[in-house]
Amino acid sequence: MKTLQELAALLSNAAITGDIKQPVQALTHDSRQVRPGTLFVCLTGTKVDGHDYIEQARQKGAIAVLVEKAVAIAGITVIKVPDTRLAMQQIAPYFYDYPAEKLRIIGITGTNGKTTTTYLIRSILQQAGFRVGVIGTIQIMIDDQVLPIHNTTPDVIELQSVLAKMVVAKMDYVVMEVSSHALALNRIAGCEFDVAVFTNMTRDHLDFHGTFENYLAAKSRLFQLVSEPSNRKAGKAAVVNIDDPAASTILRSSHCRTISYSVNQSADLQAKDIDIQARGASFVIVSEQGDIPIKLKITGVFNVYNVLAAAGTALAEAIDGKLIKQALENFVSVPGRFELVAAGQPFSVIVDFAHTPDGLENILKTVQQFAKGKIITVFGCGGDRDRTKRPIMGHIAAELSDVVIATSDNPRTEEPEAILSEIEAGILKNLTAGKTYEKIIDRRQAIQRALELAKDEDTVIIAGKGHEPYQILKERTIAFDDREIVRELVRGMK
């Protein structure tokens, strides 16, 4: 157990008032999680200031507060630093005994494909006999134990706490989605990565990063981290999709062993003889180690890329090709990723998380390869997020679909009508003869309309939310799962 004195010793320019010899039982920046013996970190956010909750934390048993503002409060130790967020990043890994040093950590970054790639890697590692933890968009998994998650990459305290639990549970590997936000905000402080994976780079999160260059710089940081000369663990590798234009920047940031993968050009791993069908894909992974023919239960060229990324990671970790093949061919799906919803309807319904132009284009082009009837696409764009992608996604949906129904995604504080108008501008530029579109704000009604329009052999795509079981509206968050809505509506149609 660490004392306040030990934690304070890590912080330069700390001004301390009160008893610093007390043991620290817990560390948090959320006043609701304070319990007796807690060091409460006061973060200054855009909407909430932790300094306003010091008295509440004290009443709940906090023994000390870490602050960056002058505060006057009796009966509690005060540690004042110039930047509490930076201080939190310094003390959290130490508080949890640097758990990342005791695990092999694989980090996956990119705009699309992170979640599926994470689960593919998990399957291969488990096939090889390892115990694997997962930290990602959908959930945290410690072997088969499932924990909830609030951000793609948790904040530094939660992340270090989870990694510490994984050490106790004797995990061998952690496969982690690493978001650009996490890299820019250094939520991954204290993590030494062993393999870094780059999937792709398209427009997203420009509301946060400001420019595409900043977004790429954030992604590149993962490859700088895996290449740090001060790293303690050996066997570092970068696995990079060289078909993506951003690959050259990623490779320049990588100063360790690199494994390239590609569909379109020569690489360390290249997919050849690709055959895409409705319920699966087959191809051959060509490499210096030998060819690996693969017959998948998942489909789409985008999943071919995800499989190459997973195979490259496994080879970097010296896993046998036969085990890689077995795991990949047994892999079924990831919730909300090109997920077929079969509720007895005579047409196909596919739910996907695609919420970027590239993601939407990928799934629609995949459906075009096997669709026998019309393609009916239901999608929206999230509020309080990058507005520039809205007309682009409208343009793509109109180009690659027969019917487009624009609807709400997670509108948050924005007016849904305004979001749909920006999507509509893109639709109208690409609406050719024979194609139609509708705007239906209510997502349930939009899905119902798509199901009513669908005939035998048509395909309905419901994009944007995937696995999410909720919808974020201006005044509240409601329960809403695209898959369950489809099942319920189909039952009502019979």
Disulfide bonds with the S-S distance in Angstrom:
none
